[in-house]
Amino acid sequence: MSKKLMKSAAVLACCLSAFAVPAMAQNIKGPAQIVSVTSTIPNGNASFPLTQINDNIIVNGPQHNGFQGVDQPNPAHIGTITFTLDKSYDLDQAWLWNDINVRAEGVSSYSLRFFDASNNLIHTTGPMSIVPQVPPHITALTVGNVKKVELVVHSVFTLPNTFARRVEIREVAFNGVVTEVPVPMVGNHWQCYRVLEGPTLKPESLVVRDQFGKAEIVLARPLMLCNPSLKVHAGKQYGVENADRHLVCYQPIKQSDQQPKRRVRINNQMAPATLVLAERQMFCVPSSKKRLDAADQPVPSRMD
């Protein structure tokens, strides 16, 4: 039977270090982050209740155990353990520690199901077989906006030297970051139009610099013209801060640098996202604009 020592986050940190845990943005564990655990698997011993599956204790010691289910082989003793998180998280790992004290006790295969705050199913893993007994079984993930996780137990160890054929889990934890929410930014919104006709600039070198570095570039033809725009989104109207400032974006035909791929995290009113960037595509210049084929209309202060 699995034993646990001291109930403290310091002990958990020590033990995770002993297992060579990779650095993660956040270790999501109970009961602070895993605020509720329920199960369809009957409890097999009142001394080892379901609450011990998220008490932050994973080491051997007297008086404390992980969760212990009812002995097999009754199929009803296999089932689902549900973890509710305090916030929505973008998860990159799930951790399951089996019983430690007797070899080959606990969960042999399981799968994970992930739900958002509206209880919509986001993702399901395939069945996974556990090989290690003492170290945690670690599942790599890329699942965002997770509020609830179901651990579906498919089987337990049934080897000849197994002490008891039942669900025995020391601890479950996750790794990830709090899910970002869309954040409106101050400034104009833009509608950009493709340029069909326009003169090519005379060859001229420009030195430009931004957060990605410094380069010498030569611009050619205009590719886009962008107008400041009113926008209504989710019932809220966003106005124009500078109606006279437009953007004209030109194509670089020479660049002194070769841009590497970069990963960036963005957030705006539409949605947070991770982007992979490649080479420089355009250089945009503030510009005035006047229609030549019709009368220019002023930008209205509000949407009609």
Secondary structure, 3 states (H helix, E strand, C coil): CCCECCCCHHHHHHHHHHCCCCCCCCEECCCCCEEEEEECCCECCCCCCHHHHHCCCCCCCCCECCEEECCCCCHHHCCEEEEEEEEEEEEEEEEEEECCCCCCCCEEEEEEEEECCCCCEEEECCCEECCCCCCCEEEEEEEEEEEEEEEEEEEECCCCCCCCCCCEEEEEEEEEEECCCCCCCCCCEEEEEECCCCCCCCCCEEEEEECCEEEEEEEEEEEEEEEEECEEECCEEECCCCCCCEEEEEEEEEECCCCCCEEEEECCCCCCEEEEECCCCCEEEEECCCCCCCCCCCCCCCCC
